[in-house]
């Protein structure tokens, strides 16, 4: 490849990857700013102590923040890491973060706390000489921490200047020791109870503050801690932002943004959002899916070299190789474009590479212009329809976006339903909706969108000017009813019917103007919200392999394991392992051979028969003579390999020991790949 075709694809992909990473971190910081600042203020309240009288009353209470993080557990690590860094930078250097899997016993929990605070490892050898770098296990006590804290706190107090206005006269400054429990629900209740009881006895010497990372609800504290223990905690609840709001921010910044050139097709978005909604609610995993799509697009699509900012893309078009120019001719969107041209132009596009490059520059400009106009109109339509009853076009903008890039929106029943509801809006509701649209359009930087903004502002002015006319009309109706008040019932009914017929035939000024507004909105939708696949060269920036994405991200572990055990060649790619369907090579791994043999057994498997069959296959793998006496016999090595294979199968959940027969195992699965 020449020009921008080879290494530039990697460079552009790497640049977009870094953009995704940077924007994700910025979004995370912005969304967590409020709750993190609240936590910092909560901890700062206890940094300088309280009055001596209050201190005596609350000497055994430990300030505790119950941080509600939500069920999106994979995202908790980034939030807690940001919290830990923020506390160390602005509040106290004594911050510990512990995980349940590392603290199966209270001794291990105390050991972990001391390791992180004191910066020392823990040695099992009690006679080790270097006590400065290693802490003996017998020294892992809260008493040892108290002695260390007195020295460390003095150093930190002298090193940092006192802040004015916070220090109270009768209580010296004390830096809190913050212990963050990352996954509170996963901790053993007994471990938590013992640790809290121990720490409560040292509150006058160690100013502990706990932060519980909770995924479910505050009631998890009551479920795990009895009242005698929870009464030792002064608990305050902090609520983090919901994961759906976080996802909306990521969509707004990375997907519904004309400045980010990489795009996703409707089916790919549905796969990623489906995994988010039905599996883990993890925004981090959603972003990883986006990054995987980015890698796959640049790996599988050579023309992705044009998936960059407009100026860079126009330069790359000029240096495209002949092979890539031919690839452009075979793009479905470009072929449809060629079919719409005059015969002479079609010949030029199919024969002249330079002419194709010139035309591609124009098409890329149009593609970028399409995106710049598409997103403001999409946001305007969402602001108009997101508050309608039953949300005919979706509650979230991502749902509307998927509908728009998938098909002609104006041909759907949902769109007709939404327009019917918009045509009966009251004047104040319509004015408020148009004002939101005006705010959205002010941020658009295209001439066409500025013209649309002027038209929207003109409609708002005309609607507001209708107030006097509407009141005059209503007062006129009142006079007619007053004149006919003394007539009989028949005359009154006749007059009302005539009045109603006149109203149906002749709309009032507001209804006329509202109809004009709806026609204007409809024209914008038909002009700017056309499906993306209809745009020539859309394939260079849209990733559409939803099947591959689902296969890679939404895997089924059992199927994958059975495929690996039944057909090891599928993963190992070793030619020796290639076999016919239903058979397995004798050179396959021991686990694969044991799995294949167990498929031929019933519910209970005789271990001795299984071992003999295994030894026979091993003999074939060693090229032993089938007529020899040693063929099929097992020695200690084969016996050990068989035991290991059976243990691995038990670990994977295919077999288990049974009390029915001592020399048998029970089979737990049926069928295989």
N, C-alpha and C positions, 0 to 999 in steps of 0.2 A: 504494500500500500504506500501511497505517497501523499504529500500534503498533510491535511488535517485528519486523515482517515485512521491511522494507527494509534500512536501514543496519545493523541488528543482525546480520544474516546475515554481513555483511563483518566486523563487529567480532568475532563469535564465531569465525569462520574464522581471522582474524588471531591471535586469542588461542591457538587450538589449534596453529596453525603455529609460533608462538613456543614453545609447550610442547614440541613435537616437536624443535625446534632446540636448546632448552636441555637437554632430557633426553639428546639424542644426544651433545652435548658433554660432559656430566657422565659418561655411560657411557664415552666415549672416554678421559677423564682417569682414571677409576677403573681401567679395564682396562690402560692403559699405565703406570700408576703404578709397578709393580714394575720393569719393564724400564727405564723412564726413570731411576728412582732408582739402579738398578744402573749405568747409563751415567754418571750424575753421579759416583758413587763411583769408577768407573774413571778418570774424567778428573781428579778431585780428587787421586788418588794421584800424579799427575804435575804438580800445580799448584806445589808447593814444591820440586821437584827431589828428587834422591836423593844418597846419599853420593858423595864425589868419586871413590872407587875404582870404584864401580859405574858412575858416569857415564862414566869413560874406557872401560870395557868395552862399554858400550851406547850410546856417543855417536852412532853412525850408525843405530841402530834407532829407528823411529818408532812409538809406541804406536798401535795400530789396533783399532777395535771393528768387528767384522762383525755388523751388526744384521740379523737374519733377519726380514723383514717379511711374507713370504708372497706368494702370487700375486695377491692382491687389490690390484693396483697403484693403482687410483683412491683407495684409502684411505691410501696412503703419505704423501700431502701433509700431511694433518692431523697424523699422528704425528710427522713430521719437523719440522713447524712448532712443535708443542708442545715437542719436544726442543730446538729452537733457542731458543725463548723461555726455557725452563727454564735452559739453560746460560748465557744472557746475564744472567739475573737472579741466579743463585746461584754461578756458577763464574768465567766470564771474559767480557769484552765482545767478545773477538776471535773471533767465530763466523762462518763463511762457509758458505753453502749453494749448491752448483753443480749444474747440470742438464746432461745429456749433449748435448742439442741446441744448447746455447749454447757448447760447448767442443769444436769439431771438430778443433782443433789445440792443441798444448801452449801456444802463444803466447796463444791466446784464453783458455785455462784460467787461466794466470797473470794475464792481464789482468782476468778476472772476479774472481779472488781479491783483487787489489789494489783494484779498484773498490769491492767490498763492505767491505773492511777500512778503507781510507783515506777512503771516502766521497767520492770524486772521480770525475768522468767521464773518458773517454779521448778525446783530440783527435787527429785525423789531421794537423792543421795544426801544424807544428813551430815556426812563428813567432808563435804566439798569445801574447799578453802576460800574460794572467791565469793565472799558474801556481798560484795558491792554490785555484782551483776546478776546474782541469782538469789532468789528467795526460797528458803526451805519450806516444804509443805507444812511443817508443824508451826511455822510462823504466820500462816495465812489466817489471821484472826482480825476482828474489828479493833481489838486493843492495839495490835501492831499498826493498824491504819491510823489510829488516833495519835500515836507517837510520831508517825511520819508526817501527819497533817499539820501538827503544831509547828514543825520546822518549815515545811513547804509553804504554809500560809503566811508565815512571817516574811519569808523571802519575797513572795508575791505582793504582800502589802507594802513593803518598803520599796519594791521596784516600781509599783504603779502609783501615781499621784492620787490623793484623795479628791473625790468629787464634791463640790460645794452643794450645800442644800439637802444632802441625803444622809449625812452622818449624824446620828443622835448622840447627845452628850453622855448618856449613862450606859451606852452599849458600844463596845469596840466593833470595828468593822470585821466581818467574817465572810469569806468567800464560800459559797455553797458547794457541796459535793452533789452533782447531778447524776443520777443513775437512770438511764433510759432502757426500759424493757421493750425491745423491738416488737415482739409478738406476745403480748400479755396472755392471750387465751391459750397459747401453747405451753406455757409454764405449768409445772406440777403445782397444784394448790398447796400441797404440804411444804414445798420448797419456798413458795412465796410467803406463806404464813410464818415459817421459821425465820426467814430473812428479815421480814418486817418487825417481828418481835425482838430480834437481836438488835436491829438498828434503832428501834425506839428507846432502847436503854442507853444509847450513846448520843442522843440528840443535843445534849448540853455541850458535848465535846466535838461532835461532828454535825454540822448543819446540813443534813441530808435533804435532798429534794428528789422525788420520784416523778418520772414521766412514763405513763403506761400507753403503749401503742396498741389501740383496740380496733379491731376490724368490724365488730358486730354492733354492740350497744353498750351504754354505761352499766347496764344490769349485769354485765359479765363480771364486774368487780364483786357484786354481792353473791354471785353464783360460786365464785372461787374463794372468797374470803368470808369467814364467819364475822358476826358483829363485833366480837371481842377484838378482832384484828383490824377490821375496817374502821373501827372507832379511833384507832391510832393514826388514821390518815385524815388530813384536811384536804378534801378532794374538790377540784374545780374542773369542769368539763370544757373542752375546746373542740370545735367542729371544723374540720378541714373541708375544702371545696369538694363537691361531688365529682366523680369521675366522668359523668356525662357532660358537665360544664367544661371539664378539662379537655375532653375529646372535641367539643365544639370549638374551643380555642385553637387546638391543633389543626382542625379542618380549616378554620378561618385563615391561619397563618401559612399553611403548607399546601393545601389543596385548592381552596377557593381564592387563589392569589395569582394574578397574571404575571407577577415578577418571578414566580417559581416555575421554570419552564417544563419540568417533568409533570405529566398528568396521568391519571388513572381512569380506565374505562368504567362504565357503570357496573359491570359484573365483578370487576376486581374490588371496587368499593364495597359492593354487597358482601363479598367474601370476608373482607377485613372487618367490616362493621358487624357481620354475623358472628365472627369469632369473638369480637369484643362483647357483644350483648349476650351471647349464649354460653360463653366459656369462662372468661376470667375478669371482664370489666377492666382490663389493664391497658392504659394508654401507652405505656412503655412497649408492650407487645404489639400494639397497633403501629407504633412508630417503627419497630423492628420489621414488621410486615411491609411497611412502606419502603424501608431501606432495602429489603430483600427484592421487592418489585423493581426498585431502581437498579440494583445489580443485574437482575435477570434481563431487564430491558437493554442495558448497555452491553451485556454479554451476547444476547441473541439477535439484536437488531443493529447491523453495521451502520445504518443511517442515523443512529442515535447520536452521531457526531454533530448533528444539527440541532440537538435538544439542548439549547443554551440560550443566552440572551440574544436579542435581535441583531445587534451589531456584529457579535462574534459569529452568529449563524450565517449571516450574509457573506462574511469573509471566508468561512469554510466552504460555502457553496462554490465559490470561484476555484477552489483547489481540489474539488472532488475527483477521485479517480474514475476512469472509464467504467470499471466494474460497478462502482456505486451509482453512477449515472444510469447504468442499465437496471440497477435495483430500483431506482426511482421510477423508471418506466413501468416496472411490474407492480408497483403499489396499487392496490384496488382504488384508492381515492384519486390517484393521478390518472389511472385508466378511465375512470368516470369523467374526469375533467377533460381528457383528450377527446372523448366521444362527443362532448358538447361544442367542440371547436369546428371551425370551417375546414373543409378537406385539405386545403393548402397548408393551413396551420398544423393539421394532424401529421402531415408528411414531415414538416420541419421538426416537430416534437419527437417523431419516431426515428429520425435519421441524423439530426444535428445535435451533438453533445453540448456545444456552446449555447445553442438556442435553449436547450433544456435548462442549463444553468441560469440563463437570464430569466426564463419563466419561473424557475424555482425561487429566485430572489423575490419576485413579485408575490408568489404564493405564500412564502414565509412571512412577508410583511402583512399580507391579508390574515394569516393565521394568528399572528401576534395582535393585530387589530381586533380580530374576532374575540379573543380572550379579554382584551381591555374593555370591550363593550358588553361582553356576556356577563361578567361577574356583577357589575353595578345593577344591571337590569334584573338579574337573578335575585339579588338582595332586596331590590324594590318590590318585586313580586312576592317574595317571602314575607316582607313586612306588611303587605296588604292582606295576605291570606293566612298568616300564622295564627291570627286570633279568631278566625271564622269557626262557627260551630262544627264539631266533628272533624275539623282539620282535613278538608278534602284533598289538599295538596301536600299534606304532611305537616307535622308539628315542628320538625327540625329542618334546617336548610339543606342538610345532606340528603334528605329524602326527596326534596324538590330538585336538587342538582342531579340525582340519579335519574329521575324521570325526564329531565330536560335533555341529558346527553344520550339517553337510550332511545327516545322516539320523539315524534312531533307532539309536543305537549298539548297543543290546541286541538288535537284530534281525540283527546281522551274524555271520558265521561266525568272524571274528577275535575278537569279544567272547566267544563261547562257548568258543573255544580258550583264551583267557586265563583265563577263570573255571575251566576244568578244571585248568589248571596251578596256579592259586591254591589249589584244593581239596586239593592234595597237598603243600602246603608243610609243612616241619618246624616245630616249635613255636618254636625260636629265630629262624628266618627270619620267621615270621608276627609275632612280637612286635616284631622290629626294624622291619618294614614299618609296623606300626601306630604305633610310636613316631614314625616320620617323619611319618605322617599327623597325629598329635597336634601336632607342631611347626608344621605348616602351618596347622592349624585355630586355633591360638592367636593368629595374626595376623588372623583374620577377626573382623569387628566386628558381626555380626548375631546376634540371639538364637537363630535356628535353628541356626547353625553352632556356637554355644556349647553348645547341647544335644547336637549331634552329637559335639562334643569330649568331653563328659561320658560319652557312650556308648562312645566309643573308649577312653577311659581306664579305664572299667569292664571292657571286654573285656581290656585289657592286664593289669589286676589279677587277673582270673579265670584268665587263661592262666598267669600266674606262680605262682598258688596251686595249679596242677595238678601241680607237680613231685613232691610227696609221694605223691599218689594214683597217679601213673604208676609210680613205683618199687615201690609195694606190689603193683600188678597184675603187674608183671614178675616179682617174687619168687614170687608165687602160681603163675605158670606154671611156674617152675623146680621147685617142689615136685611138681607133677603129673608132670613129666617124670622126676623122680627116682624116684617110686614105680613108674613103668612101665618103668624102665630094664632090669629083669631079665626082662621078658616077651618072648615070641617076636616075630618080625618082623610077623606078621599082626596081633597085638594092638596093637603100636606104631603100625602104619599106621592101624588103625581109630581109635585114640585121637586121633591127629593130625588125621584127617579130621573127627572130631566137634568137636575144638577149633576147627578152621578154620571149620566151619559155624556154630558159636556166635558166632565173631567177626564173620562176615558178617551174621548176623542182629542182633547186639547190638553197636553201636559203643562204643568206649571213651570216657571223658569228654572227652578232647582232641578226638577226631573230631567229637563232638557240638558242642562249642564252636566248633570251626573252621567247621563247617557254618553255625552261627548267624552267625558273622562274615561269611561270604561272602553270606549272605542279606541281611545289613544293608548290605553294600557294594552289592549289586545293587539294593536299594531306593533307595539314594542316587543311583545312576546313573539309574534310571528317573524319579526325581522331579526332579532338578536338572540333568541333562545332556540336556535336550530340545533339539531344533534351534532355532536363534534365529529362523528365519523363522516359527515357530508363535506367537511372542510378538506380541500386537497392538502396532501402531505401531513395529515393528522397522525399517521402511523409513526412519524419520527419522534413524537413526544408523548404519545398515549401508549401505555402498557395495557395489554388486553388478555394475557394468558391466565385467565382465572382458574382454569383446571389445574395447571401446574402449581399455582399459588396455593390452592386448596390442598393439593397432594402434599406439598412441602410443609405447610403451616398447620393444617387440621388433620394430623395423622391419627391412625388407629394403632396403638401400641401392640395389641394382641396380633393383628394381622401382620404387622411388620416383623414381629418376633417369629411367627410361624413361617413367614416367607424366608427369613434368614436361616431357620433350622431345616426347612424342607429343601430349599434351593440355595445353598451357600454361595454358589457361583454368582447369584444376583448381586451380592455385596462384595465378595472377595475378588471377583473377576479373574479367577485362576482357571486356565484352560483344562487342567486335570479334573476339576470338579464338574465339568459339563457332562450331563447324563441325560438319558431319555426320561420322559415324564413317568413318575411313579417309582423311580429308582434313585439310589444315592451312591456316590463314589465311595470306595473303601478308603480313599485318601482324605475324606472329609474330616473335619474336627470331631473329636470324641462326642461332644454334646449333640452334634447333628446326627451321628450314627445312633446314639442312644434314643434320641427323639424319634427317628424313623422306625426303630425296632419297637418302641412302645406303642406306635400307632397300630401295630398288628395284634395287640393284646386286647383283652376285655376290660371289665371294670377293675378286677384285681389282677396284679401282675406278679408272677412268681420271680423273685429276685435271682434265684439260681438259674432258671431257664433264660432269663434276660441276660445274665452274665455269660452263659455259654454262647448265646447268639452273638453277643458283643465280641467275645474272643474269636469266634469264627470269622467275623468280618475283619478283625485285626490281623488274623493269620493271612487272609487274602491280601491285605494291604502290604504285608511283609514278603509277599511272593513265596510263601511256603508251599511245599508239594502237598497237594490235596490228599495223596495216598499215604503220606507219612503219619506216624503215630502222634507226632507233636501238633499236627494240624487241628485247630479248634480247641487246643488245651490252653488254659490260662495260667500264667505265672504271677508272681507278686506285683510286677510292674503293670500288667494288664488289669489285675484286680484293683490296684490303686487308681488307675485311669478310669475304670468303670465306676468306682465309688465317687470319684470327683464329678463325673458326668451326671450321676443320679442326684448328687447333692445340688448341682446347678439346676437341674430340672425341678427339684423340690423348691428351690429358691424362686424360680420363675413361675411356680404355681401350677405345674403340669401333673405332679404326683404328690402324695403325702403318705406318711406312715399310717398303718391301720392296726387296730387291736383285734380285728377278726382273725387274722393269721399273722404270726410273728415274722414269717419269712416272705411276706407279700407287702406290696404298696398299692394304694388305691389311685386309680386314674381320675383326674379332675376335669379334663377337657375331652371333647369329642371332635372328630374331623381334623383336617389339616389342609395346608395349601398344597 
